[in-house]
């Protein structure tokens, strides 16, 4: 299971990589459990930063629709609740880390995987990357912080319209909205991440940790946890609908 999420620690920088490239790093229970374990492994290390990325052509395609579609109807609600709970736990653990989380985005970031980005502190995005919800296409209720985190970042009306229309947030728009810290060509992505790490190394790590702790207080984290759990409840209720089965089949190309 640990192979699904790779972890390397070099000096004061940890690198966590979603490692399911053949499925665009889609989020399955095993991958999310491995991610949570990796986050726990670095929690108390004296790090300058952790870089979160995805192997292969994309950061992550979000929930594995094929995996959802393969679950029997009478077990689907429990499976969905399990997956979203695991994702929510990973998001909360990212928010609670005492050092900056640098998200490296390339390809596409869709569905619930965007929550890992919304929870990150510094987002460096390839100029050809994009973020999109896809919930309204597949019929899912929003998860991954699309209602719990995104509206406070970009405004309720804009966040809702993006989800209604399944609008892709392009790199330039992500920068304008404040979702991305920096945009670079795909070839220079690692260079820019290393530049940001070098800048962080020049700063006071205790000051940075203090600032993050003041922003993400216990009270605020508790509220985010409640909001994420509301997403889980809605996701479970929604996925039991016949319409969702039909839309999943259409999305997977099994039905018009």
Beta strands, then each sheet from edge to edge (+ up, - down):
strand 1: 5-10
strand 2: 13-18
strand 3: 49-54
strand 4: 100-105
strand 5: 108-110
strand 6: 122-126
strand 7: 130-132
strand 8: 169-170
strand 9: 182-184
sheet 1: 1+ 2- 3- 4- 6- 9-
sheet 2: 5+ 7+ 8-
end
